[in-house]
């Protein structure tokens, strides 16, 4: 499994599309948003725009990295027969699933770090502990979406996986506080959206303290998506 994870990471980091759409694109969007709000602009509850969108664009890039990377790569491997070849080796299905999730989660770090670097240059004022805590929280939270990406890679047919992933990705971002703060009327429903809970991990840097509910919700989503990914992998194996 260690070898599989290493190869998956290297293959992803060599992908120019990955660097463009999951690292540079969120960074450019962040610059656009803070320019639109101007220096000192705020969003809901008086949170500085440059701080709010630093988090939301970092999560946007992280979710995009793991969803598009894992789901589309798995669909291509299924179509080419590579997944079937792996099943003929000594690698157990559980190790394959966990290896995919771990490899995808590691590749979220560039997306988070680049946006954070721009935020620091733009004057986002956090202590060293807050920077490290926020980076760790967002990185750990990305495992949830890595598991979802693996599940979608096996749930959708290879020819349809790209539009399915993009629809899921954009809908979760739209109603998860990525583009704008979630209003009170939508917050009740947004709690069932893992992207909303993911963004809420940053509440402690806005002076709101550490929120336990998003952590519990994301842990539940991780268990659900991992179980779904494992079940769909076994189903695909029986079909093959």
VEXDREN-2710 file (C-alpha; in Angstrom, 1 decimal):
% VEXDREN-2710
k/r/px/py/pz
1/UNK/0.0/0.0/0.0
2/UNK/2.9/2.4/0.8
3/UNK/4.2/1.9/-2.8
4/UNK/0.8/2.6/-4.2
5/UNK/0.4/5.8/-2.2
6/UNK/3.8/7.0/-3.3
7/UNK/3.2/6.3/-7.0
8/UNK/-0.3/8.0/-6.8
9/UNK/1.2/11.1/-5.2
10/UNK/4.0/11.4/-7.8
11/UNK/1.6/10.9/-10.7
12/UNK/-0.8/13.6/-9.4
13/UNK/2.0/16.2/-8.8
14/UNK/3.2/15.6/-12.3
15/UNK/-0.2/16.4/-13.7
16/UNK/-0.3/19.9/-15.2
17/UNK/-4.1/20.0/-15.1
18/UNK/-4.0/19.3/-11.4
19/UNK/-1.6/22.2/-10.8
20/UNK/-3.8/24.6/-12.9
21/UNK/-7.3/23.8/-11.6
22/UNK/-6.7/22.8/-8.0
23/UNK/-3.7/25.0/-7.1
24/UNK/-3.6/28.1/-9.3
25/UNK/-7.3/28.5/-10.0
26/UNK/-8.4/28.8/-6.3
27/UNK/-5.4/31.2/-5.7
28/UNK/-6.5/33.4/-8.6
29/UNK/-10.1/33.3/-7.3
30/UNK/-8.9/34.4/-3.9
31/UNK/-7.1/37.4/-5.4
32/UNK/-10.2/38.3/-7.3
33/UNK/-12.5/38.2/-4.2
34/UNK/-10.3/40.2/-2.0
35/UNK/-9.8/42.8/-4.7
36/UNK/-13.6/43.0/-5.2
37/UNK/-14.2/43.6/-1.5
38/UNK/-11.3/46.0/-1.2
39/UNK/-8.8/46.4/1.7
40/UNK/-10.6/46.1/5.0
41/UNK/-13.8/44.7/3.5
42/UNK/-15.9/42.3/5.6
43/UNK/-18.6/39.7/5.0
44/UNK/-21.3/38.4/7.4
45/UNK/-20.7/38.9/11.1
46/UNK/-17.9/41.3/10.5
47/UNK/-15.4/38.7/9.4
48/UNK/-12.7/40.1/7.2
49/UNK/-13.2/39.2/3.5
50/UNK/-9.5/38.3/3.1
51/UNK/-9.7/35.9/6.0
52/UNK/-13.1/34.4/5.0
53/UNK/-12.1/33.8/1.4
54/UNK/-8.7/32.5/2.3
55/UNK/-10.4/29.6/4.0
56/UNK/-13.1/29.1/1.5
57/UNK/-10.7/29.1/-1.5
58/UNK/-8.3/26.8/0.3
59/UNK/-11.2/24.3/0.9
60/UNK/-12.4/24.8/-2.6
61/UNK/-9.0/23.8/-4.0
62/UNK/-8.7/20.9/-1.5
63/UNK/-12.1/19.5/-2.4
64/UNK/-11.4/19.9/-6.1
65/UNK/-8.0/18.1/-5.8
66/UNK/-9.4/15.0/-4.1
67/UNK/-12.8/14.8/-5.9
68/UNK/-11.6/15.3/-9.5
69/UNK/-8.3/13.5/-8.9
70/UNK/-9.6/10.3/-7.3
71/UNK/-12.9/9.9/-9.1
72/UNK/-11.7/10.5/-12.6
73/UNK/-8.5/8.5/-12.1
74/UNK/-10.4/5.5/-10.8
75/UNK/-12.8/5.6/-13.7
76/UNK/-9.9/5.6/-16.1
77/UNK/-8.3/2.7/-14.3
78/UNK/-11.6/0.8/-14.4
79/UNK/-11.9/1.4/-18.1
80/UNK/-8.3/0.5/-19.0
81/UNK/-8.4/-2.7/-16.9
82/UNK/-5.7/-1.5/-14.4
83/UNK/-8.1/-2.0/-11.4
84/UNK/-8.7/-5.6/-12.5
85/UNK/-5.0/-6.2/-12.8
86/UNK/-4.4/-5.0/-9.2
87/UNK/-7.1/-7.4/-7.9
88/UNK/-4.9/-10.2/-9.3
89/UNK/-2.1/-9.2/-7.0
90/UNK/-1.7/-9.7/-3.3
91/UNK/-3.0/-6.2/-2.6
92/UNK/-6.3/-6.5/-0.6
93/UNK/-9.3/-4.4/-1.6
94/UNK/-9.2/-2.6/1.8
95/UNK/-5.6/-1.5/1.2
96/UNK/-6.4/-0.3/-2.3
97/UNK/-9.3/1.9/-1.0
98/UNK/-7.3/3.3/1.9
99/UNK/-4.3/3.9/-0.3
100/UNK/-6.4/5.9/-2.7
101/UNK/-7.8/8.0/0.1
102/UNK/-4.4/8.7/1.7
103/UNK/-2.8/9.5/-1.6
104/UNK/-5.5/12.0/-2.6
105/UNK/-5.5/13.7/0.8
106/UNK/-1.7/14.3/0.6
107/UNK/-2.1/16.1/-2.7
108/UNK/-4.4/18.7/-1.1
109/UNK/-1.5/20.4/0.7
110/UNK/-0.3/22.5/-2.3
111/UNK/-3.8/23.9/-2.8
112/UNK/-4.0/24.9/0.9
113/UNK/-0.5/26.2/1.2
114/UNK/-0.6/28.4/-1.9
115/UNK/-3.8/30.2/-0.8
116/UNK/-2.5/30.6/2.7
117/UNK/0.7/32.1/1.4
118/UNK/-1.2/34.7/-0.5
119/UNK/-3.4/35.4/2.5
120/UNK/-0.3/36.0/4.6
121/UNK/1.0/38.4/2.0
122/UNK/-2.3/40.2/1.9
123/UNK/-2.2/40.7/5.7
124/UNK/-4.2/37.9/7.2
125/UNK/-3.1/38.2/10.9
126/UNK/-2.9/34.8/12.6
127/UNK/-0.5/33.5/15.2
128/UNK/1.9/30.7/14.3
129/UNK/-0.3/28.3/16.3
130/UNK/-3.4/29.4/14.4
131/UNK/-1.7/29.0/11.0
132/UNK/-0.6/25.5/11.9
133/UNK/-3.9/24.5/13.5
134/UNK/-5.9/25.8/10.5
135/UNK/-3.7/24.0/8.0
136/UNK/-3.9/20.8/10.0
137/UNK/-7.7/21.1/10.3
138/UNK/-8.2/21.6/6.6
139/UNK/-5.8/18.9/5.6
140/UNK/-7.4/16.3/7.9
141/UNK/-10.8/17.4/6.7
142/UNK/-9.9/16.7/3.1
143/UNK/-9.8/13.0/3.9
144/UNK/-13.7/13.1/3.9
145/UNK/-13.7/14.3/0.3
146/UNK/-11.0/11.9/-0.7
147/UNK/-13.3/9.0/0.4
148/UNK/-16.2/10.6/-1.4
149/UNK/-14.1/10.8/-4.6
150/UNK/-13.3/7.1/-4.4
151/UNK/-17.0/6.3/-3.9
152/UNK/-18.0/8.4/-6.9
153/UNK/-15.3/6.8/-9.0
154/UNK/-16.9/3.4/-8.5
155/UNK/-20.5/4.7/-8.4
156/UNK/-20.5/6.4/-11.8
157/UNK/-19.8/4.8/-15.2
158/UNK/-16.4/5.8/-16.6
159/UNK/-18.0/7.9/-19.4
160/UNK/-20.2/9.8/-17.0
161/UNK/-18.0/10.3/-14.0
162/UNK/-16.6/13.8/-14.9
163/UNK/-20.0/15.5/-15.1
164/UNK/-21.3/13.7/-12.0
165/UNK/-18.2/14.9/-10.0
166/UNK/-18.5/18.5/-11.3
167/UNK/-22.2/18.7/-10.4
168/UNK/-21.6/17.3/-6.9
169/UNK/-18.6/19.5/-6.4
170/UNK/-20.3/22.8/-7.5
171/UNK/-23.6/22.1/-5.6
172/UNK/-21.7/21.4/-2.4
173/UNK/-19.6/24.5/-2.9
174/UNK/-22.6/26.7/-3.8
175/UNK/-24.5/25.8/-0.6
176/UNK/-21.5/25.2/1.6
177/UNK/-20.3/28.8/2.1
178/UNK/-17.6/28.7/-0.5
179/UNK/-18.8/31.7/-2.5
180/UNK/-20.8/33.6/0.1
181/UNK/-21.7/33.1/3.8
182/UNK/-24.6/30.8/4.4
183/UNK/-27.6/32.7/5.6
184/UNK/-29.6/31.8/8.7
185/UNK/-32.5/30.4/6.6
186/UNK/-30.2/28.0/4.8
187/UNK/-28.0/27.0/7.8
188/UNK/-30.3/24.3/9.0
189/UNK/-30.0/22.5/5.6
190/UNK/-26.3/23.4/5.1
191/UNK/-25.3/21.3/8.1
192/UNK/-26.0/18.2/6.0
193/UNK/-23.5/19.5/3.4
194/UNK/-19.9/18.3/4.2
195/UNK/-18.4/21.4/2.5
196/UNK/-20.3/23.6/5.0
197/UNK/-18.9/21.7/7.9
198/UNK/-15.5/21.7/6.3
199/UNK/-15.5/25.5/6.1
200/UNK/-16.7/25.7/9.7
201/UNK/-13.5/24.1/10.9
202/UNK/-11.9/27.6/10.6
203/UNK/-14.4/29.2/13.0
204/UNK/-11.7/29.4/15.7
205/UNK/-9.6/31.9/13.6
206/UNK/-12.7/34.2/13.5
207/UNK/-12.9/34.4/17.2
208/UNK/-15.8/31.9/17.5
209/UNK/-13.9/29.1/19.3
210/UNK/-13.5/25.5/18.2
211/UNK/-16.8/24.2/16.9
212/UNK/-17.4/20.6/17.9
213/UNK/-20.4/20.0/15.7
214/UNK/-18.6/20.3/12.4
215/UNK/-15.9/17.9/13.6
216/UNK/-18.4/15.3/14.6
217/UNK/-20.3/15.8/11.3
218/UNK/-17.2/15.4/9.2
219/UNK/-16.2/12.3/11.2
220/UNK/-19.6/10.8/10.4
221/UNK/-19.3/11.7/6.7
222/UNK/-15.8/10.1/6.6
223/UNK/-17.2/6.8/8.0
224/UNK/-20.1/6.9/5.6
225/UNK/-18.1/7.7/2.5
226/UNK/-15.3/5.2/3.3
227/UNK/-17.9/2.5/3.9
228/UNK/-19.6/3.4/0.6
229/UNK/-16.3/3.4/-1.3
230/UNK/-15.4/-0.1/0.1
231/UNK/-18.8/-1.5/-0.7
232/UNK/-18.8/-0.1/-4.3
233/UNK/-15.2/-1.5/-4.8
234/UNK/-16.4/-4.9/-3.8
235/UNK/-19.5/-4.6/-6.1
236/UNK/-17.3/-3.6/-9.0
237/UNK/-15.0/-6.6/-8.2
238/UNK/-17.9/-9.0/-8.3
239/UNK/-19.1/-7.5/-11.6
240/UNK/-15.7/-7.8/-13.1
END
